[in-house]
Amino acid sequence: MTYEIFFKRHLALIEKKLKTILKAHEAAPRSIHKAMQYAVFTGGKRFRPVLVLSACEACGGQFQKAILPALSVELIHTYSLVHDDLPALDNDDMRRGKPTCHKQFGEANAILTGDALLTFAFELLARVTPADKAIKLLAEISTASGTHGMIGGQVADLSDAAGKKTLTGHDFISRQKTGQLIRVSALAGAISSGASSHQLKKIEQYGECLGLAFQVVDDILDKDGYCKVMSLGGATRKAMELIDQAKDAVGILGAKAKGLNFLADFLMKRIPKK
């Protein structure tokens, strides 16, 4: 079964809600909202919001209850891509077959588009009820997105660009830059469901392993990153071990974890066959 078919309901809800909130958010100046919509609807797999909804289900919650943190995480991820593509960082002209945001709308507007998406993400989290759940989600997601998470990893990556990469250093960069947002996606779903402390711990372990595995697999596909600090075979073993550890962590959740297991298996299937 394909990713799109397995998560048909999740993806339909995510797309519908993204279109609704971005449309409702429109006001003058129209240009910034047009750029935000352009950045969000680029044909991505919505891996992170699907993970939020799947983790909520795995802990016994209805995935519709996790939609606001799911959308928030996707907006944060999108903002990070808009800024990563800028000339000062990766200087990319194309993303998923389309001109990047700064190529389509200009560099200044792309910077502001990223700022707007990040700000809107926290506006959505503030709408979560009850308030104590909103506060917990805000604390977790903001930390994972900031200098102790995604931004910290980006800065470490820039600092390391001119130096000799090491496995330890690349592990740190990958856990922060990519892994933290995936980890907190799983955790946000569990929080939204009202999960027990034991469930939260297991879901967080799953997210940590899956987040690092995600980057290892990307590096294998790109022949970059981990493939420069270890052999291709070593990187492949590392990815497979992390995916197995992720699945083991949520084994206690039984059949309810089928969505989480599917995401792990989906990642495993992306690893090239020898």
C-alpha positions as CSV (number, residue, x, y, z in Angstrom):
1,M,0.0,0.0,0.0
2,T,1.3,3.4,-0.9
3,Y,1.9,6.3,1.6
4,E,-0.8,8.4,-0.1
5,I,-3.4,5.6,0.1
6,F,-2.6,4.5,3.7
7,F,-2.8,8.1,4.9
8,K,-5.6,9.2,2.6
9,R,-7.9,10.6,5.5
10,H,-5.0,12.3,7.2
11,L,-3.7,13.9,4.1
12,A,-7.2,15.0,3.0
13,L,-7.8,16.7,6.4
14,I,-4.4,18.4,6.4
15,E,-4.8,19.8,2.9
16,K,-8.3,21.0,3.6
17,K,-7.4,22.7,6.9
18,L,-4.3,24.3,5.4
19,K,-6.3,25.8,2.6
20,T,-9.0,27.0,5.0
21,I,-6.7,28.6,7.5
22,L,-4.5,30.3,4.9
23,K,-7.6,31.6,3.0
24,A,-9.1,32.9,6.2
25,H,-5.8,34.5,7.0
26,E,-5.8,36.6,3.9
27,A,-5.9,40.4,4.2
28,A,-4.0,43.3,2.8
29,P,-1.2,43.2,1.7
30,R,-2.3,40.4,-0.6
31,S,1.2,39.7,-1.8
32,I,2.5,38.1,1.4
33,H,-0.5,35.8,1.7
34,K,0.0,34.7,-2.0
35,A,3.6,33.9,-1.2
36,M,2.7,32.0,1.9
37,Q,0.3,29.8,-0.1
38,Y,2.8,29.3,-2.8
39,A,5.4,28.1,-0.3
40,V,3.0,25.7,1.5
41,F,1.4,24.0,-1.5
42,T,4.5,22.6,-3.2
43,G,3.4,19.0,-3.3
44,G,5.3,17.7,-0.2
45,K,4.3,14.4,1.5
46,R,3.3,16.2,4.7
47,F,5.4,13.7,6.7
48,R,5.5,15.8,9.9
49,P,1.8,16.6,10.2
50,V,0.9,13.0,9.3
51,L,3.3,11.9,12.1
52,V,1.4,14.3,14.5
53,L,-1.9,12.7,13.6
54,S,-0.6,9.2,13.7
55,A,1.0,9.6,17.1
56,C,-2.3,11.0,18.4
57,E,-4.1,7.9,17.2
58,A,-1.5,5.6,18.6
59,C,-2.1,7.0,22.0
60,G,-5.9,6.5,21.8
61,G,-6.9,10.0,20.6
62,Q,-8.9,11.0,17.5
63,F,-6.5,12.4,15.0
64,Q,-8.8,15.4,14.2
65,K,-8.0,16.7,17.7
66,A,-4.4,17.0,16.8
67,I,-4.9,19.1,13.6
68,L,-3.8,22.5,15.0
69,P,-0.4,21.3,16.1
70,A,-0.1,19.3,12.9
71,L,-0.7,22.4,10.8
72,S,1.7,24.4,13.1
73,V,4.5,21.9,12.6
74,E,4.0,22.0,8.8
75,L,4.1,25.8,8.7
76,I,7.3,25.8,10.7
77,H,8.8,23.2,8.4
78,T,7.8,25.2,5.3
79,Y,9.3,28.4,6.8
80,S,12.6,26.6,7.3
81,L,12.6,25.5,3.7
82,V,11.9,29.0,2.4
83,H,14.8,30.4,4.5
84,D,17.1,27.5,3.7
85,D,16.7,28.2,-0.1
86,L,17.8,31.8,0.3
87,P,21.0,33.0,-1.3
88,A,22.6,33.4,2.1
89,L,22.1,29.8,3.0
90,D,21.7,27.0,0.3
91,N,21.0,29.4,-2.6
92,D,18.6,27.0,-4.4
93,D,16.6,28.1,-7.4
94,M,14.2,25.2,-7.5
95,R,12.2,23.1,-5.0
96,R,10.1,20.1,-6.0
97,G,10.1,21.3,-9.6
98,K,9.0,24.9,-8.9
99,P,11.0,28.1,-8.5
100,T,11.9,28.7,-4.9
101,C,10.0,31.4,-3.0
102,H,12.7,34.0,-3.4
103,K,13.0,33.3,-7.1
104,Q,9.2,33.7,-7.5
105,F,8.6,36.7,-5.2
106,G,12.0,38.2,-4.5
107,E,14.5,37.8,-1.7
108,A,12.9,40.3,0.7
109,N,9.4,38.9,0.3
110,A,10.8,35.4,0.8
111,I,12.4,36.4,4.1
112,L,9.1,37.9,5.2
113,T,7.1,34.9,4.0
114,G,9.2,32.6,6.3
115,D,8.7,35.0,9.2
116,A,5.0,35.1,8.6
117,L,4.7,31.3,8.4
118,L,6.6,30.9,11.7
119,T,4.5,33.5,13.4
120,F,1.2,32.0,12.1
121,A,2.3,28.6,13.4
122,F,2.4,29.9,17.0
123,E,-0.9,31.7,16.5
124,L,-2.5,28.4,15.7
125,L,-1.0,26.7,18.7
126,A,-2.4,29.4,20.9
127,R,-5.9,28.4,19.7
128,V,-5.5,24.9,21.2
129,T,-7.8,24.1,24.1
130,P,-7.6,23.5,27.0
131,A,-5.0,26.2,27.8
132,D,-2.7,24.0,29.7
133,K,-2.3,21.7,26.6
134,A,-1.7,24.8,24.4
135,I,1.1,25.9,26.8
136,K,2.7,22.5,26.8
137,L,2.6,22.3,23.0
138,L,3.9,25.9,22.6
139,A,6.8,25.1,24.9
140,E,7.8,21.8,23.2
141,I,7.4,23.0,19.6
142,S,9.2,26.4,20.2
143,T,12.1,24.7,21.9
144,A,12.4,22.1,19.1
145,S,12.3,24.9,16.5
146,G,14.8,27.2,18.2
147,T,18.5,27.5,19.1
148,H,18.3,24.2,21.1
149,G,16.7,22.5,18.0
150,M,16.3,23.2,14.4
151,I,18.0,26.7,14.3
152,G,20.9,25.4,16.5
153,G,21.4,22.6,14.0
154,Q,21.4,25.0,11.1
155,V,24.0,27.2,12.7
156,A,26.2,24.2,13.6
157,D,25.9,23.1,10.0
158,L,27.1,26.5,8.7
159,S,29.9,26.6,11.2
160,D,31.0,23.1,10.2
161,A,30.8,23.7,6.4
162,A,34.4,24.8,6.0
163,G,35.8,22.3,8.5
164,K,36.4,18.6,8.5
165,K,33.2,16.8,9.3
166,T,33.1,14.1,11.9
167,L,30.5,11.4,12.7
168,T,29.9,12.9,16.1
169,G,29.5,16.4,14.7
170,H,27.2,15.3,11.9
171,D,25.1,13.3,14.5
172,F,24.6,16.5,16.4
173,I,23.7,18.6,13.4
174,S,21.3,16.0,12.1
175,R,19.6,15.4,15.5
176,Q,19.0,19.2,15.8
177,K,18.5,20.4,12.3
178,T,16.2,17.6,11.1
179,G,15.5,15.3,14.0
180,Q,14.1,17.8,16.6
181,L,11.1,18.8,14.5
182,I,10.3,15.2,13.7
183,R,10.7,14.2,17.3
184,V,8.4,17.0,18.5
185,S,5.9,16.1,15.8
186,A,5.4,12.7,17.4
187,L,5.4,14.2,20.8
188,A,2.8,16.8,19.9
189,G,0.5,14.1,18.7
190,A,0.8,12.2,21.9
191,I,0.3,15.4,24.0
192,S,-2.9,16.2,21.9
193,S,-4.3,12.8,22.8
194,G,-3.8,13.2,26.5
195,A,-1.2,10.4,26.6
196,S,0.1,9.0,29.8
197,S,3.7,9.8,30.9
198,H,4.8,6.3,29.8
199,Q,3.2,6.7,26.4
200,L,4.8,10.2,26.0
201,K,8.2,8.7,26.8
202,K,7.9,5.9,24.3
203,I,6.5,8.2,21.6
204,E,9.4,10.6,22.2
205,Q,11.9,7.7,21.8
206,Y,10.2,6.8,18.6
207,G,10.4,10.3,17.3
208,E,14.1,10.7,18.2
209,C,15.1,7.5,16.4
210,L,12.9,8.3,13.4
211,G,14.1,11.8,13.1
212,L,17.8,10.8,12.9
213,A,16.9,7.9,10.6
214,F,15.1,10.4,8.3
215,Q,18.3,12.4,7.8
216,V,20.5,9.3,7.4
217,V,18.2,8.1,4.6
218,D,18.2,11.5,2.9
219,D,22.0,11.5,3.0
220,I,22.2,8.0,1.5
221,L,19.9,9.1,-1.3
222,D,21.9,12.3,-1.9
223,K,25.3,10.5,-1.3
224,D,26.1,13.4,1.1
225,G,26.3,14.0,4.8
226,Y,26.6,10.6,6.5
227,C,28.1,9.2,3.3
228,K,31.1,11.6,3.8
229,V,31.8,10.5,7.4
230,M,31.1,6.8,7.1
231,S,30.8,4.1,4.4
232,L,27.6,3.7,2.4
233,G,27.1,0.3,4.1
234,G,27.7,1.8,7.5
235,A,25.1,4.6,6.8
236,T,22.6,2.0,5.6
237,R,23.1,-0.1,8.8
238,K,22.7,3.0,10.9
239,A,19.4,3.9,9.3
240,M,18.0,0.4,9.5
241,E,19.0,0.1,13.2
242,L,17.4,3.5,14.0
243,I,14.2,2.5,12.3
244,D,14.1,-0.8,14.1
245,Q,14.6,1.1,17.4
246,A,11.8,3.4,16.6
247,K,9.4,0.5,16.0
248,D,10.5,-1.2,19.1
249,A,9.8,1.9,21.2
250,V,6.1,1.9,20.2
251,G,5.6,-1.8,20.4
252,I,3.7,-1.4,23.7
253,L,1.0,0.5,21.8
254,G,0.0,-2.6,19.8
255,A,-2.3,-2.3,16.8
256,K,-2.9,1.4,17.5
257,A,0.7,2.1,16.4
258,K,0.1,0.9,12.8
259,G,0.4,4.4,11.4
260,L,3.7,4.9,13.2
261,N,4.9,1.6,12.0
262,F,3.9,2.4,8.5
263,L,5.9,5.7,8.6
264,A,8.9,3.7,9.8
265,D,8.5,1.1,7.1
266,F,8.0,3.9,4.5
267,L,11.4,5.3,5.5
268,M,13.0,1.8,5.4
269,K,11.7,1.3,1.8
270,R,13.4,4.6,0.7
271,I,16.8,3.0,1.5
272,P,18.3,1.9,-1.9
273,K,18.7,-1.8,-2.4
274,K,22.3,-3.0,-2.9
